[in-house]
């Protein structure tokens, strides 16, 4: 997590594709993380993927998605953002800088758990 402590996260986001040069830090973060916030509590992926696969015959896929959701809940809790995560997942109103901070810290915590960007952002 040295990247976060060293203040390197903002620099990493700032290096996102030059096409985004006119975008805000929040927009760059969302572009970088793709649909990661949809896995947050109340988010579209969580509801869709867990409910959809639970009722299907694809139990392996259901268990995989359930594990992502459980690990994400744990990461959110470890970072201390339970109430903020609910707001972000349901697309509620939250300070833009706080949204960026929560998304990036939780994202890097999930990366530390071994998840790839593809697993988290698509």
VENZIMO-V997773 format. One record per helix or strand of 2 or more residues. SS is the DSSP state (alpha for helix, beta for strand). FROM is the first residue (numbers start at 0). LEN is the number of residues. If there is no record, write none. Layout:
SS&FROM&LEN / SS&FROM&LEN
//
This chain:
alpha&1&4 / alpha&7&7 / alpha&17&3 / alpha&24&9 / alpha&35&4 / alpha&43&11 / alpha&58&21 / alpha&81&8 / alpha&95&17 / alpha&116&5
//
